[in-house]
Amino acid sequence: MEVNQDLQKDILSLISMLDEPDINLYGKISQSIINIGDPAMEMLEEAKENTFDPDMSERLEEVILAIHTNNIKEDLKAWKHSYNKDILQLLQILNKFHNRRLDTLELNNRVNSMHKVIWLEMNEDLTSLECIRLVNHFVFRTWQYKPDTSDKPETNLFFLNNAIKNKTAHPSILGALYLGLCQRLNLPVYYVALPENFILAYTSQTSFKPAIETTIVLFYTNPLLEGIIFNMSEIEKFLKNHDVISKPEFFEPADNLLVASLLLREMKELYQASGNQMKINGVNQLINSLV
C-alpha cells in the first residue's frame, strides 16, 4: 500500500515511541497507530523484523495484531450480513485471522476446485441420498479426509489451509468443510446443534436457502463418521444414553451464524490451551462482532 510522505513520517515517529515506559502514554501511542490501520502495517512489520529488543517486538506484534483483528472483524461483519453466509468463506476468514500472511487466493482456488469436482458429477436425477453419497465418495474416499481424533487437538489442523494440505482436520472444521461444500452445491443441508457432535440435517427443501423455513428433515448425516446416514431415533438414543434432556434444537436445522459462533468458541479454546493471550483477546473481539 502506497503511503504519502507526511503520513509515513508520522507513522515512523509513532513507531519509534512504542518503547515508551509509561503504560498510559504507550496506550495512546499504540492506539494512534491502530487508528491509522493498514497504511502502517508494512512499516510495523519491518520494524518488528529489525528489532532485537524482545519487549519492543512484543509491542509491535500487539499493534500489528490489533490492526489485523480490526480487518478480520470487518470481514466477519460483512459475512454476517451477506445473503448466503457462505461457510467456506467463513473458514477462510478464520484462517486469515490465524495467519495474516495466508495466500487467500490460492486457498480460495483450492476450495473452488473441490466444489467444481463434485458439481461436475451432480445431476437433477440424483435422489437426496445419492447426492450425499456422492459428496461422501469424494470427501472420504477420493480425497480421504478424516477428523483429528487425538486427545490434544493440534491448533494448525483447525485452519482450512492445513486441513486441506494434511487431509486431517479438527472435527468441527471437517464438519464445516463438508457442510460448506454441500451448501455450495445447493443441497438443503444444515447444521444441527446436538451436544458434543457435529451433525447435519438434509431437509425436504428443493435447494439450500439461507433463511431456514419450516421444513421436514429427511435424514441426518455425520461428517465425522464418513458421512454415515441416520434418523431421529439415533439422536434420541444418544440423548438417553448420555442423560441429556431432549430439546427441539437437537433435531432442527440451524442458521450458519450458529456454526460461526461454535467455531469461534473452539478457536478460543485452542488459543487458551497454548496460552496465546493476544490471540484470545482478538477472538473475543470477533465473537462480539457477531452479536
C-alpha positions in Angstrom: 0.0 0.0 0.0 1.4 3.4 -1.0 1.7 5.9 1.8 2.3 9.6 1.3 5.5 11.0 2.8 3.8 13.1 5.5 1.8 10.1 6.8 4.9 7.9 6.5 6.9 10.3 8.7 4.0 10.3 11.3 3.9 6.5 11.4 7.7 6.1 11.7 7.7 8.7 14.5 4.9 6.9 16.4 6.6 3.5 15.9 9.8 4.9 17.4 7.9 5.9 20.5 6.4 2.4 21.1 9.1 1.7 23.7 7.6 4.4 26.0 7.8 3.1 29.6 4.7 4.9 30.8 1.9 2.5 30.1 -0.8 5.2 29.6 1.3 7.1 27.1 2.1 3.8 25.4 -1.6 3.1 25.1 -2.2 6.4 23.4 0.7 6.0 21.0 -0.3 2.4 20.1 -3.9 3.4 19.6 -2.9 6.3 17.3 -1.1 3.7 15.1 -4.1 1.3 15.3 -6.4 4.1 14.1 -4.2 4.6 11.0 -4.7 0.9 10.2 -3.4 -0.8 7.0 -1.1 2.1 5.9 1.0 1.4 9.0 1.3 -2.4 8.6 4.3 -2.6 6.3 6.4 -0.3 8.5 5.3 -2.1 11.6 6.3 -5.5 10.1 9.6 -4.1 9.0 10.3 -2.6 12.5 9.5 -6.0 14.1 11.9 -7.8 11.8 14.7 -5.4 12.6 14.4 -5.0 16.3 16.5 -7.1 18.8 14.5 -5.9 21.8 12.0 -8.6 22.9 9.8 -6.1 24.7 9.7 -3.8 21.6 9.0 -6.9 19.4 6.0 -7.9 21.6 4.6 -4.4 21.5 4.9 -4.2 17.7 3.2 -7.6 17.4 0.4 -6.4 19.7 -0.2 -3.3 17.4 0.0 -5.4 14.2 -2.4 -8.0 15.6 -4.8 -5.2 16.7 -4.9 -3.8 13.1 -5.2 -7.2 11.6 -8.1 -8.1 14.0 -9.9 -5.0 13.1 -9.7 -6.0 9.4 -11.0 -9.5 10.2 -13.8 -8.0 12.3 -14.9 -6.1 9.2 -14.7 -9.2 7.1 -16.8 -11.2 9.6 -19.4 -8.4 9.9 -19.7 -8.4 6.1 -20.1 -12.2 6.2 -22.8 -11.9 8.9 -24.8 -9.6 6.7 -24.3 -11.4 3.5 -27.2 -13.3 1.9 -25.7 -16.8 1.9 -23.4 -16.7 5.0 -21.2 -19.0 3.0 -19.4 -21.5 5.4 -16.4 -21.9 3.1 -15.9 -18.2 3.1 -16.2 -18.2 6.9 -13.4 -20.8 7.1 -11.2 -18.7 5.0 -11.8 -15.6 7.2 -10.9 -17.6 10.3 -7.8 -19.0 8.6 -6.7 -15.5 7.7 -7.1 -14.4 11.3 -4.7 -17.1 12.4 -2.2 -16.4 9.6 -2.2 -12.9 8.3 0.3 -13.9 5.6 -2.1 -16.5 4.2 -2.3 -16.8 0.4 -6.0 -16.3 0.3 -6.2 -16.5 -3.5 -4.5 -20.0 -3.5 -6.8 -21.2 -0.7 -9.9 -19.9 -2.4 -8.9 -21.6 -5.7 -8.4 -24.9 -3.9 -11.8 -24.7 -2.3 -13.4 -23.8 -5.6 -11.7 -26.7 -7.2 -13.1 -29.1 -4.7 -16.6 -27.8 -5.2 -16.2 -28.0 -9.0 -15.1 -31.6 -9.0 -18.3 -32.7 -7.1 -20.5 -30.3 -9.0 -19.5 -31.9 -12.4 -20.8 -35.2 -11.2 -24.1 -33.8 -9.9 -27.3 -34.1 -12.0 -31.0 -33.4 -11.4 -31.9 -37.1 -11.4 -30.0 -37.9 -8.2 -32.0 -38.5 -5.1 -31.2 -36.8 -1.8 -29.4 -39.9 -0.6 -27.5 -40.2 -3.8 -26.3 -36.6 -3.5 -24.9 -37.2 0.0 -23.3 -40.4 -1.1 -21.6 -38.6 -4.0 -20.2 -35.9 -1.6 -19.1 -38.8 0.7 -17.4 -40.5 -2.2 -15.2 -37.5 -2.9 -14.5 -36.2 0.6 -13.9 -39.5 2.3 -12.8 -41.9 -0.4 -11.2 -40.0 -3.2 -9.7 -37.2 -1.1 -9.5 -39.3 2.2 -10.3 -36.6 4.7 -10.5 -37.6 8.3 -11.0 -35.9 11.7 -8.2 -35.3 14.1 -9.1 -37.7 16.9 -6.0 -37.0 19.1 -6.6 -36.3 22.9 -4.9 -32.9 22.4 -6.1 -31.3 19.1 -3.4 -29.7 17.0 -4.1 -26.0 16.6 -2.9 -25.9 13.0 -5.5 -28.5 12.0 -8.2 -26.1 13.0 -7.4 -24.0 10.0 -8.5 -24.8 6.5 -5.2 -24.5 4.6 -3.6 -27.0 6.9 -6.6 -29.3 6.9 -6.6 -29.4 3.0 -2.8 -30.0 3.0 -2.8 -32.8 5.6 -6.3 -34.3 4.7 -6.8 -34.3 8.5 -8.9 -31.6 10.3 -10.1 -30.6 13.6 -13.6 -32.3 13.9 -15.6 -29.1 13.7 -13.5 -27.8 10.7 -14.1 -31.1 8.8 -17.8 -30.8 9.6 -17.9 -27.2 8.5 -15.9 -28.0 5.3 -18.4 -30.8 4.5 -21.4 -28.5 5.2 -19.9 -25.7 3.1 -19.4 -27.9 0.1 -23.0 -29.3 0.4 -24.4 -25.7 0.6 -22.3 -24.5 -2.3 -23.7 -27.5 -4.3 -27.2 -26.1 -3.4 -28.1 -29.1 -1.3 -30.6 -28.3 1.5 -28.1 -29.3 4.3 -27.9 -27.5 7.6 -26.0 -27.8 10.9 -27.8 -29.3 13.9 -26.7 -28.3 17.4 -26.5 -31.7 19.0 -24.2 -31.5 22.1 -20.7 -33.0 21.6 -21.3 -33.7 17.9 -21.2 -32.1 14.5 -24.2 -33.5 12.6 -26.1 -32.2 9.7 -29.8 -32.4 8.5 -30.8 -33.0 4.9 -34.2 -31.3 4.6 -37.1 -31.6 2.2 -36.4 -28.2 0.6 -35.6 -28.4 -3.1 -32.4 -26.3 -2.6 -30.3 -24.6 0.0 -32.0 -21.4 1.4 -30.1 -19.2 3.9 -33.3 -18.3 5.7 -34.5 -21.6 7.2 -38.1 -22.3 6.5 -40.5 -24.7 8.3 -39.4 -27.9 6.7 -39.1 -31.7 7.2 -35.8 -33.3 7.9 -35.4 -36.3 5.6 -32.3 -37.7 7.3 -29.2 -36.8 9.2 -25.6 -37.3 8.3 -22.4 -37.3 10.4 -19.3 -36.0 8.5 -17.1 -37.1 11.4 -18.1 -40.7 10.6 -17.5 -40.6 6.9 -21.0 -39.2 6.2 -22.9 -42.0 7.8 -26.7 -41.5 7.4 -29.1 -41.9 10.3 -32.5 -40.9 11.6 -34.1 -39.1 14.6 -34.2 -42.3 16.6 -30.4 -42.4 16.7 -30.4 -38.8 18.2 -33.0 -39.8 20.8 -30.8 -42.9 21.7 -27.7 -40.7 22.1 -29.5 -38.3 24.4 -30.9 -41.1 26.5 -27.5 -42.8 26.8 -25.9 -39.6 27.9 -28.7 -38.4 30.2 -29.2 -35.3 28.2 -32.7 -33.7 28.4 -34.1 -33.5 24.9 -34.6 -30.1 23.2 -36.0 -29.2 19.8 -32.7 -27.6 18.7 -31.0 -31.0 19.0 -33.1 -32.1 16.0 -33.7 -28.9 14.0 -31.7 -27.2 11.2 -29.8 -24.2 12.5 -28.6 -21.0 10.9 -25.0 -20.7 9.8 -24.4 -18.0 12.4 -24.5 -20.8 15.0 -21.7 -22.5 13.1 -19.7 -19.3 13.2 -20.2 -19.0 17.0 -19.2 -22.6 17.5 -16.0 -22.3 15.5 -15.0 -19.1 17.3 -15.5 -20.6 20.7 -13.5 -23.7 19.8 -10.7 -21.5 18.2 -10.6 -19.5 21.5 -10.2 -22.8 23.5 -7.2 -23.8 21.3 -5.5 -20.5 21.9 -6.3 -20.8 25.7 -4.6 -24.2 25.7 -1.5 -22.7 24.1 -1.6 -19.6 26.3 -1.7 -17.2 23.4 -3.3 -14.2 25.2 -3.1 -11.8 22.3 -4.9 -14.2 20.0 -7.5 -14.9 22.8 -8.2 -11.1 23.0 -8.6 -11.0 19.3 -11.0 -13.9 19.2 -13.1 -12.2 21.9 -13.4 -9.2 19.6 -14.5 -11.5 16.7 -17.1 -13.1 18.9 -18.5 -9.7 20.0 -18.7 -8.7 16.3 -21.2 -11.4 15.6 -23.6 -10.2 18.4 
